[in-house]
């Protein structure tokens, strides 16, 4: 269990200022397709998809890394690697508080991917 009281999450920036468009409206540019592919590649791993789901659905909008490791048959370094991939893809952000890191989803990234896939 984590020590310390939960702290309200800080506002998170959006991942980009791109116009949110559906891929069914117009063909994606090569640059847009490449940036979206990074996100979809990060989400293509079941462990990362579960981690993102756990973080995004957490009460209070964030989760301590200590709460994430127990739900998997993976080592802590492997969980850390998956979190790093999600963070690099712009899907989550983390904040160190003492010895623990608290992760929260970046709503701009989730909204952008949702808009891209919406008909």
N, C-alpha and C positions, 0 to 999 in steps of 0.2 A: 504494500500500500504506500502511496505517496505521503510525504510529510508536508505540512503546511496547509494553509487555507487556500481554496481556489480564488484566483483573482479574475476580475472581469476581463474578457478579451479586449485587446486594443483594436481599433478599426484597422481593417486590412485593405491594402490598395488593390485595385483591379490589375489584372495581368497585362492588359494592353488597352490602347485607345482605339483599336480597330472597330470598324462598323461591324456589328453582329449581323451576319447574313446567313441564310440557309444555303446549303450547297445545292438545293434544288432550284434556287432562284437564278443563279448564274454559275458557270464553271469557276472553280477556285483557281487563283493564280498559283504559280509554282511556289512562291514564297509562303502563301497562306496554307497551301497543302503541306508543305514541309513543317511549318510550325504546329499545325493540327496533328500531324503524324507523330510528333514527339509526345504529345499528350495522350493520344490513343495507344501508342506503344507502352507508355507508362501504365495505362489502365488495362493492358492486355494480360497482365500477370494476375492470377487469382489472389495471391497474397496482398498485392498492392491495391487491388480493387476492394478487398475486405478492409484493409487498413483505412483507405479513404472513406469507405462507408461508415466504419466505426467512428472516425473523427468527425465526419459531417453530421452524423446523427447523435452525437454526444450531447447530453444535457449541458447547457452553458456554452455550447459551441466550440469546445476544445477538449483535448484529452492529454493527459500526461503519458509520456513514453512508458512509464512504469505500469500503466493500465493496459497498454497495447500488447506487451510481450506475453502476457499470460494466455491469450486466446489462440496461440499458434504453437505448432510443433516445430518451431524454428529457433535458432539461436539468436541471442540479443544482437550480435553483429549483423546477422542476416536481416533482422527487422530494421536495424539502423540503415542498412544499405537500401532497403525498399523505401524507407522514409526519405532518404536522400534523393532517390529517383523521383518520387512524387514532388518533392520540393524543387528539384531542378526543372521539372516539367511545368512548374508554376501552379500546381494544384493545391499545395498546402504551404503554410509558413510555420515556423517554430520560434519559440521564445524561451531562453534559458532562465530559470528561476531557481537559484541555488544549485543543487546537484541534478535537478530534473529539467527536461525540456517539454514544454507544452505545445502541442500542435493544433492548428485550426485550419479549416478549409479556406481557400481564397474564393469567395463567392463570384467574383468577376470571371474567374476561369471556368467555374461550373456553369455559369450563365452563358458564357461564350460557346462552350461545347454543346450545351443544350440548344442554343439558337442555331448553331451550325447544322445540327441534325434534325431540326424542326422542318416539316414540309411547308 
